[in-house]
Amino acid sequence: MTDVGRPLWHGRLGDQPAAELLAFTESLTIDRRLAADDLTGSRAHVRGLGTAGILTAEEVTAILDALDRVDQELRDAQFVFVATDEDIHTAIERRVTELAGPTGAKLHTGRSRNDQVVTALRLFVLREGRDVARRTTDLAQILVDRAAAAGDAYLPGYTHLQRAQPVLVAHHLLAHFWALARDVERWHDTLRRTDVSPLGAGALAGSSLPLDPDAVAADLGFAARFENSLDAVADRDFVAESLFVCALTMVHLSRLGEELVLWTGAEFGFARLADEYATGSSMLPQKKNPDVAELARGKTGRAIGNLTGLLATLKGLPLAYNRDLQEDKAPLFDSLDTCSLALRALTGLVATLDLDEDAMRRAADEPDAAATDLAEYLVVQGVPFRDAHATVGALVRRSHAEGIPLADLVRSDARLADAAALLEPGQAVQRRSTPGGAGPDPVRRQLDAARRCLEEQQAWLQP
């Protein structure tokens, strides 16, 4: 007689579990989003039991039919959960047993929730990680498109948030592109290590039954099966790596968001937000606020916290499985969701951003921005760079102190008289010619490289 509705472990413990225990240990409110992945893993496990001769063909069919029925009930929101459903995995098995009777109770043969849960979680990460990577390439594509469209427009480049040297707008946008491209590469590496089936590891030591973990791994589409059963059920590296990629992507989005906040403020005035990606003020009628950019910046703290929280959970766990590992899902789900939403919102914001190229040029054309070019002019004449640096620095200091235009001081200096043309608008950015630099020729080559990189990453992410 099957004890439907009782905990899976009721045989060892005589009394019914306390309500407080059930309330504290349940994870159904969080992990029910793993239902589809649990069903996928369960179907493969049942087929494997049939192949091994542990289940008859009729039993395999009965359990698979029950799993299909559960799948439909979940899709139609008709699945009825009960108090003893600790998690989605327990709930599904309980319902299969209700539908298929004693045959349904054979679903868990040769399987533990330890390998069952982590199998579903790996399937989930393989799918959702690729989706976040795909959204990352969506934003990367917009940055490439905007860089190509920017042409010869330029703006000040900054160090210490003070104007340093002019750079092409395309160069600035592509700097953000390369950060995102590295994030996609990190997803590629993370998902490669995630692509390992734990099913067949059991609770921690494998099984005495004639299971074939390799065949089940192939059935599920995994690249390989586990090598060590203890590691298979205890490993959450793939969760930590996923949280790291999400956290670092959010850091990159936060830096982009911070620049957008600055650019769209009146003090910079380099860009204007489209109405559909801005908010207003409940009190100040004139306001147009960059909330998307600010929230990308603000939500990054949560992503970092999710990563550090999981690492703190993992650091003291002995092998193999410990219930602490139940705490892997909430931070994972939150970081994946947050990162995905942030990418989508910023993709729209950047795509619709109105760049004020005239304001950018005016800011970049102040004479001080060509100071390094003046120093390098002297270097070409044979002056040691430190001496050239001091000479130009002294001219800049005098210009500021006495209110004399720097160009006038340059013309009056015999060593620099011919260099005054370097202070003309647009000249400094044109002179940036080294590979990877901010001038027109290297940026054209960089743009081609970015397109090739993006095409390769998009090809990898094709369904």
C-alpha positions in Angstrom: 0.0 0.0 0.0 1.5 3.3 -1.0 1.4 6.2 1.5 0.4 9.0 -0.8 0.6 12.4 0.8 3.1 11.4 3.5 6.8 12.6 3.4 9.1 10.4 1.2 11.1 9.5 4.3 8.1 8.6 6.6 9.2 5.0 7.0 12.1 6.0 9.3 10.2 8.5 11.4 7.1 7.4 13.2 5.4 10.7 14.0 4.0 13.2 11.5 6.4 16.1 10.9 5.7 19.2 12.9 4.0 22.1 11.1 7.0 24.3 12.1 9.4 21.9 10.5 7.4 21.8 7.3 7.2 25.6 7.2 10.9 26.1 7.7 12.2 23.4 5.4 9.8 23.8 2.4 11.2 25.3 -0.8 8.2 24.8 -3.0 7.5 28.6 -3.1 10.9 29.0 -4.8 11.7 25.9 -6.7 8.4 25.3 -8.5 9.9 27.0 -11.5 12.0 23.9 -11.9 9.0 21.8 -12.7 9.6 21.5 -16.4 13.2 20.5 -15.7 12.3 18.0 -13.1 9.8 16.4 -15.5 12.5 16.2 -18.2 14.9 14.5 -15.8 12.2 12.1 -14.5 11.2 11.0 -18.0 14.8 10.2 -18.8 15.3 8.4 -15.5 12.2 6.2 -16.2 13.3 5.4 -19.7 16.7 4.4 -18.2 15.0 2.1 -15.7 13.1 0.5 -18.6 16.3 0.0 -20.6 18.0 -1.6 -17.5 15.0 -4.0 -17.1 14.1 -2.6 -13.7 10.7 -1.5 -15.0 8.6 -3.3 -17.6 7.6 -1.6 -20.8 4.0 -1.3 -19.4 5.3 0.3 -16.2 7.4 2.8 -18.2 4.4 3.7 -20.3 2.2 4.2 -17.2 4.7 6.4 -15.4 5.4 8.5 -18.5 1.7 8.9 -19.1 1.4 10.1 -15.5 4.3 12.5 -15.9 2.6 13.9 -19.0 -0.6 14.4 -17.0 1.3 16.2 -14.3 2.9 18.4 -16.9 -0.5 19.4 -18.3 -1.9 20.1 -14.9 1.0 22.3 -14.1 0.6 24.2 -17.4 -3.1 24.6 -16.9 -2.6 25.7 -13.3 -4.8 22.8 -12.2 -2.1 21.0 -10.1 -3.2 20.8 -6.5 -0.4 21.1 -4.0 -0.7 19.6 -0.5 1.0 20.4 2.9 3.5 17.6 2.6 4.9 18.8 -0.7 8.3 20.0 0.5 9.4 21.0 -3.0 8.4 20.7 -6.6 10.2 17.3 -6.9 8.2 15.8 -4.0 5.0 17.2 -5.4 5.5 15.8 -8.8 6.3 12.3 -7.5 3.4 12.4 -5.1 1.0 13.2 -7.9 2.5 10.6 -10.2 1.9 8.0 -7.5 -1.7 9.2 -7.1 -2.2 8.8 -10.9 -0.3 5.6 -11.5 -0.7 3.8 -8.1 1.9 1.3 -7.0 3.6 1.6 -10.4 4.0 5.4 -9.8 5.8 4.6 -6.6 8.6 3.0 -8.7 9.5 6.4 -10.2 12.2 7.1 -7.6 13.9 3.7 -8.0 17.7 4.2 -8.1 17.3 7.9 -7.6 17.8 10.3 -4.7 16.5 13.8 -4.4 20.2 14.7 -4.2 20.9 13.8 -7.8 17.4 14.6 -8.9 17.4 18.2 -7.8 20.9 19.1 -9.1 20.0 17.5 -12.4 17.0 19.7 -12.8 19.0 22.7 -11.7 21.7 22.1 -14.2 19.1 21.8 -17.0 17.7 25.1 -15.8 21.0 26.9 -15.8 21.9 25.6 -19.3 18.7 27.1 -20.6 18.5 30.3 -18.6 22.2 31.0 -18.8 22.1 30.9 -22.6 19.1 33.2 -22.5 20.9 35.8 -20.4 24.0 35.4 -22.7 21.7 36.0 -25.7 20.3 39.2 -24.1 23.8 40.3 -23.5 24.6 40.0 -27.2 21.4 42.0 -27.9 22.8 45.0 -26.0 26.2 44.4 -27.5 24.7 44.5 -31.0 23.1 47.9 -30.2 26.4 49.3 -29.0 28.0 48.1 -32.2 25.2 49.7 -34.3 25.4 53.0 -32.4 29.2 53.0 -32.7 29.0 52.5 -36.5 26.4 55.3 -36.8 28.4 57.7 -34.7 30.9 58.2 -37.5 33.5 60.8 -36.8 31.7 62.3 -33.7 33.9 62.6 -30.7 33.7 63.5 -27.0 36.1 64.0 -24.1 37.6 60.8 -22.6 37.9 61.0 -18.9 40.2 59.9 -16.1 39.3 60.6 -12.5 36.0 62.0 -14.0 38.0 64.9 -15.4 38.5 65.6 -19.1 41.7 63.9 -20.4 41.9 63.4 -24.2 39.3 63.3 -26.9 38.1 59.9 -28.2 35.6 59.0 -30.9 32.1 58.3 -29.6 32.4 54.9 -31.4 35.5 54.1 -29.3 33.7 54.9 -26.1 30.7 52.8 -27.0 32.9 49.9 -28.1 34.6 49.9 -24.7 31.3 48.8 -23.2 30.9 46.3 -26.0 34.1 44.5 -25.2 33.2 44.2 -21.5 29.9 42.5 -22.5 31.6 40.3 -25.0 33.8 39.0 -22.2 30.6 38.3 -20.2 29.3 36.2 -23.1 32.6 34.3 -23.2 32.2 33.6 -19.4 28.8 32.2 -20.0 30.3 29.9 -22.7 32.8 28.6 -20.2 30.3 28.4 -17.3 27.8 26.4 -19.4 30.5 24.1 -20.6 31.2 23.1 -17.0 27.5 23.0 -16.2 26.8 20.5 -19.0 27.4 17.4 -16.9 24.7 15.0 -15.8 24.6 14.1 -12.1 21.7 11.6 -12.5 22.8 8.2 -11.3 24.9 9.5 -8.4 22.1 8.7 -6.0 22.3 10.1 -2.6 26.1 10.1 -2.6 27.5 6.7 -3.7 25.8 5.6 -6.8 23.6 2.5 -6.9 23.7 -1.3 -6.8 21.1 -1.4 -9.5 22.2 -1.8 -13.2 21.8 1.9 -14.1 23.5 3.5 -17.1 24.3 7.1 -16.2 26.0 7.6 -19.6 22.9 6.6 -21.5 20.7 8.8 -19.3 23.1 11.8 -19.7 22.9 11.3 -23.5 19.1 11.1 -23.3 19.0 14.4 -21.5 21.4 16.1 -23.9 24.2 16.5 -21.5 27.7 16.5 -22.9 28.9 14.0 -20.2 28.0 12.3 -17.0 29.6 12.8 -13.6 32.9 11.2 -12.7 32.5 11.1 -8.9 29.2 10.6 -7.2 30.1 12.6 -4.0 31.1 15.5 -6.1 28.1 15.2 -8.4 25.6 15.8 -5.6 27.7 18.3 -3.6 29.0 20.5 -6.4 27.4 23.9 -6.8 30.3 25.5 -8.6 28.1 25.9 -11.7 25.7 28.0 -9.5 28.5 30.1 -8.1 29.9 30.7 -11.6 26.5 31.7 -12.9 26.1 34.1 -10.0 29.6 35.5 -10.7 28.8 36.1 -14.4 25.5 37.7 -13.5 27.3 39.9 -10.9 30.1 41.0 -13.2 27.6 41.7 -16.1 25.6 43.8 -13.6 28.8 45.6 -12.7 29.4 46.4 -16.4 25.8 47.5 -16.7 26.2 49.7 -13.6 29.2 51.4 -15.1 27.3 52.0 -18.3 24.3 53.2 -16.3 26.4 55.6 -14.3 27.8 57.2 -17.5 24.2 57.5 -18.9 23.2 59.3 -15.7 26.0 61.7 -16.2 25.6 62.2 -19.9 21.9 62.9 -19.7 22.3 65.5 -16.8 22.4 69.2 -17.6 26.0 69.4 -16.4 27.2 67.2 -19.2 24.4 67.5 -21.7 25.8 64.8 -24.0 22.6 62.9 -24.5 18.8 63.0 -24.1 16.6 60.1 -22.9 13.7 58.9 -25.1 10.4 59.5 -23.3 9.6 55.7 -23.2 12.8 55.0 -21.2 12.5 57.9 -18.8 10.4 58.7 -15.8 9.1 61.9 -14.3 8.8 63.3 -10.8 5.7 63.3 -8.5 6.5 66.9 -7.5 8.8 68.5 -10.1 7.1 68.9 -13.4 10.3 69.6 -15.4 12.1 66.4 -14.4 13.0 63.6 -16.8 14.8 61.0 -14.8 17.1 58.2 -15.9 15.6 55.5 -13.6 16.6 52.6 -15.9 20.2 53.6 -15.6 20.0 54.2 -11.9 18.3 50.9 -11.2 20.9 49.1 -13.3 23.4 50.7 -10.9 21.4 50.0 -7.8 20.4 46.4 -8.5 24.0 45.5 -9.0 24.4 45.3 -5.2 21.8 42.5 -5.0 23.7 40.5 -7.6 27.0 40.9 -5.8 25.2 40.0 -2.5 23.7 36.8 -4.1 27.2 35.7 -5.1 28.9 36.3 -1.8 25.9 34.8 0.1 26.2 31.5 -1.8 29.9 31.4 -1.4 29.5 31.8 2.4 26.9 29.0 2.4 29.3 26.6 0.5 32.5 27.4 2.3 31.9 25.2 5.4 30.0 22.2 3.9 31.5 18.7 4.2 30.8 16.1 1.5 28.4 15.2 0.3 24.9 16.7 0.4 23.7 19.0 3.1 20.4 20.8 3.3 22.2 24.1 3.2 22.4 23.5 -0.5 18.6 24.2 -0.7 19.7 27.9 -0.4 21.3 27.9 -3.9 18.1 28.5 -5.8 16.7 31.8 -4.5 19.9 33.8 -5.2 20.4 32.1 -8.6 16.8 32.8 -9.7 17.0 36.4 -8.5 20.3 37.1 -10.2 19.3 35.6 -13.5 16.0 37.4 -13.5 17.6 40.8 -12.4 20.4 40.5 -15.0 17.9 39.6 -17.8 15.6 42.5 -17.0 18.5 45.0 -16.7 19.9 43.9 -20.1 16.5 44.3 -21.8 15.8 47.7 -20.3 19.3 49.1 -21.1 19.1 47.7 -24.6 16.0 49.8 -25.2 17.5 52.8 -23.5 20.7 52.8 -25.5 18.9 52.1 -28.8 16.7 55.2 -28.3 19.3 57.5 -26.8 19.6 60.9 -28.6 23.3 61.8 -28.6 24.1 65.5 -28.7 27.3 65.4 -30.8 27.7 69.1 -30.9 27.8 69.3 -27.1 30.3 66.4 -27.0 32.5 68.2 -29.6 32.4 71.5 -27.7 33.5 69.8 -24.5 36.3 67.8 -26.3 37.7 70.8 -28.1 39.0 72.8 -25.2 42.8 73.3 -25.8 43.9 71.5 -22.6 42.8 68.3 -24.2 45.7 68.5 -26.7 48.3 68.9 -24.0 49.7 65.4 -24.5 50.0 66.0 -28.2 52.1 69.1 -27.5 54.4 67.1 -25.3 54.7 64.4 -28.0 55.5 67.0 -30.5 58.5 68.0 -28.4 59.4 64.3 -28.0 59.6 64.0 -31.8 62.1 66.9 -31.7 64.3 64.9 -29.4 63.1 66.3 -26.1 62.9 63.7 -23.2 59.3 63.1 -22.4 59.6 64.2 -18.8 61.1 67.5 -19.9 58.4 67.9 -22.6 55.7 67.1 -20.0 57.0 69.7 -17.6 57.3 72.3 -20.4 53.7 71.9 -21.5 52.4 71.6 -17.9 54.0 74.9 -17.2 52.2 76.5 -20.2 48.9 75.1 -19.1 49.4 76.4 -15.6 50.2 79.9 -16.8 47.2 79.8 -19.2 44.9 79.1 -16.3 46.6 81.5 -13.8 46.8 84.4 -16.2 43.8 83.9 -18.4 45.9 83.7 -21.6 44.7 81.3 -24.2 46.9 78.3 -24.4 47.2 78.7 -28.2 48.7 82.2 -27.7 51.3 80.8 -25.3 52.2 78.0 -27.7 52.7 80.4 -30.6 54.9 82.5 -28.5 57.1 79.6 -27.5 59.9 79.0 -30.0 60.0 75.3 -29.3 56.3 74.9 -30.0 55.5 77.7 -32.5 54.7 75.2 -35.3 52.5 73.1 -32.9 49.7 75.5 -32.5 47.7 73.7 -35.2 47.5 70.7 -32.8 45.0 72.8 -30.8 42.6 73.2 -33.6 39.2 71.5 -33.1 39.2 67.8 -33.9 42.9 67.5 -34.4 43.7 65.6 -31.2 41.4 62.7 -31.9 42.5 62.4 -35.5 46.1 61.9 -34.3 45.3 58.8 -32.2 46.6 56.2 -34.6 48.0 53.3 -32.6 46.2 49.9 -32.7 43.3 49.8 -30.3 43.4 53.6 -30.0 40.7 56.2 -30.2 41.3 57.7 -33.6 39.5 57.0 -36.9 41.8 54.3 -38.4 42.1 52.1 -35.3 38.4 52.4 -34.5 37.5 51.3 -38.0 39.6 48.2 -37.5 38.2 47.7 -34.0 34.6 48.0 -35.3 35.3 45.2 -37.8 36.8 43.0 -35.0 33.7 43.7 -32.8 31.4 42.6 -35.6 33.3 39.4 -36.1 33.3 38.7 -32.3 29.6 39.4 -32.2 28.8 37.1 -35.1 30.7 34.3 -33.5 28.9 34.7 -30.2 25.5 34.9 -31.9 26.3 31.8 -33.9 27.0 29.9 -30.7 23.8 31.1 -29.1 21.6 30.0 -32.0 18.9 27.5 -30.8 
